């Protein structure tokens, strides 16, 4: 779900997307090095997703499939999903994929994202519960932001469980039980 105030959502929409203009547009000033403020029909430009989405919905431009979802990436993930560096491809891999899936002509992105998440989920949780700090920092560099949040949540839950299991009294005495009542006689 998108939220206007969610910083992760804002950053996910800043991902650059290749766009081909279907119509000539005047007064946009997309390229500061160009002499004119117009874009010709058929021009290919890299734009942030939030702008490309608006242009696509207004049928001014068509988005191309980003490189983080191309066939090469899919083959690498099919080979060994757990050790593919998603962060270098796209920091918000899953969120960006969910946003771009309905806008690009490829209908397989949604199911592919789900299978990618499923195959990486087990490895992320296993590493979170058993990884040594030195090894975990190397592994965290491979994870997308969504997976990093899941990893940190799994580690904190394991820490809380160990603390509960090993530490302190099982039952805490309520403070009002220790006070004695004054007799009313």
Protein Blocks (a to p, Z undefined) as FASTA:
>chain_A
ZZfklmklmmmmmpccddddfbdcehklmalmbmbfcdcehiacdddfklmmmmmmnopa
ccdddfklmmklmmmmmmommlccfklmomblmlmmmmmmmmpmblklmmmmmmmmmmmm
mmmmmmmmmpcfklmmmmmmmpcfklmmmmmmmmmmmmmmmmmmmgccfbdcdfklmpcc
ddfZZ
